[in-house]
Amino acid sequence: MNTSALARPAAPEPTGRLRNGLWIAQVVLALVFVVTGVLKLTISPADLARSSAGLSLGLIRFIGIAELAGALGLILPAATRILPALTPVAAAALALVMVLAAFFHVSRGEFLSVIPVLALGALALFVVWGRTVRVPISART
């Protein structure tokens, strides 16, 4: 029996487009999470209490710190090639934050707010997939 006919074709090499698309996704996500993280850390407690009823100030500040850390994790490990495996970890953590944010908005009846939250989560999952399966970044040697 000819086993070469049964062999799976080799996966095509990642194109420059996919590599560029992943970098664009990483930068867009990083910019969004830097902005939202900084806002959560700098807005006055009274304004935060009005806009995020039901969440403690400490939790909101913690989320802001987590968003900033995730933004840095999307860019720095990949750009420096120092521990680049942390980039998909950061993307996965941000995707989890977006799932939790979606539940929060649904619980408050803010159904339209779920759309951009889930879009950011999907973009983060794209980075997870791309940087683990298709175009992983090798560590500096």
N, C-alpha and C positions, 0 to 999 in steps of 0.2 A: 504494500500500500504506500502510496506517495504521501509522506507526511508534510512535504512542503506545501501541498495544496490545502492542508488543514491548518497550517500555521497562520496565526493572526498577522496581518500586515503591521509593520512597524508604525508607531504613532508618528505623524508628521512632526518635523522639527518646529518649535514655536517660531512664529514669524516676528519680525520687528514690530508689526502692528499690535500684536498681543502684548509684547514687552512694553511698548509705549502706552497702550491702554491701561496696563496695570499701574504704571507710574502716574498716569493722569488720575486714575481712581485713587491712588494713595495720596496724592497731593490735594485733590479735592476734599477727600475725607479729612485729611489733616487740617486743612484750612477751616472746614466747618467745625471740627471739634475743638480747635484752638479758640475760635470765636465763642462758641457756646460755653466752653470751659472757663474762659476769662470772664464772660458775663456772669456765670454762676458764682464766681469768686469775688467779683467787684461790685455787683449790684447791692444796694442797701438791703438790710434784713427786712425792712418794712415792705419794700417793693417785691422782694422774693416771696414773702409770706402771702401777699395778695395774688401773685401769679401762680404759685405752687401750693395752694391750699391743701392741707393734708400731709405735706412732707415737712420734716423738721429742717431747721436751718443747717444743722450739722450734716444731714444726709444730702442736702442740696450742694453744700460745699464739697463733700466727699465725691459726689458725682462730677463736679467741676474739675477736681484734681484728677479723677480717673479719666475724664475726657482729655485733659492735657497730656497725661502720661500716655494714653493711647495714641494721640496725635504724634507725639515724639517717637513712639514705637513703630509707627507706620513708616517713618522716613529715616530716622537715624541709623538703625541697624542695616537697612538695605543700602543706604547711601555710603556708609562707611565700610560695609562688608565685615563689620565686627558683630558677631552673633546674629547673622541675618535671619536665622530661624525665628527670632523674636518678632519679625514683621508680621507673619501670619498669625502669631499668637495675639499680638495687639489687635489685629483686624477681627479675630474671633471674639475677643473680649468686647470690642466696640459693637459687634453684631449682637452680642448678648445684652449689652446696655440698651440697644435699640429695641429688642424684643420686650424688655422690661418697661421701656418707655411707652411702647405700644399698648401694653396692658394697662399702664397708668392712665393714658389718654382715653382708652375705651371705658375704663371704670368711671371716668368723669364725664362721659358722653361726648367727648371731643373727637368724633369719628373722622373729621377731615384732617385733624392733626396726625392721624395714624399713617396717612399716605406718605408724607415726606420721611417720617421715621422709618417705615418699612423700606422705602427706597434707599435710605442710607444703610440700613441693615443688609439689604441685598448687595449693595456696592461693596460693603465690607466682606461679605461672603465670597464675592467675586475675587477679591484680593486674597482671601484665604485659599481658595481653589487654585488661583493662578500661581501663587508663591509657594504652594506645597506640591502641586501636581504638574503643572505645565512649564513654569518658568521660575524655578527656585533660584535664589541668588546664592552663589557659593561664597564661603567665608574667605577672607583674605588669608593668604599663607605667608 
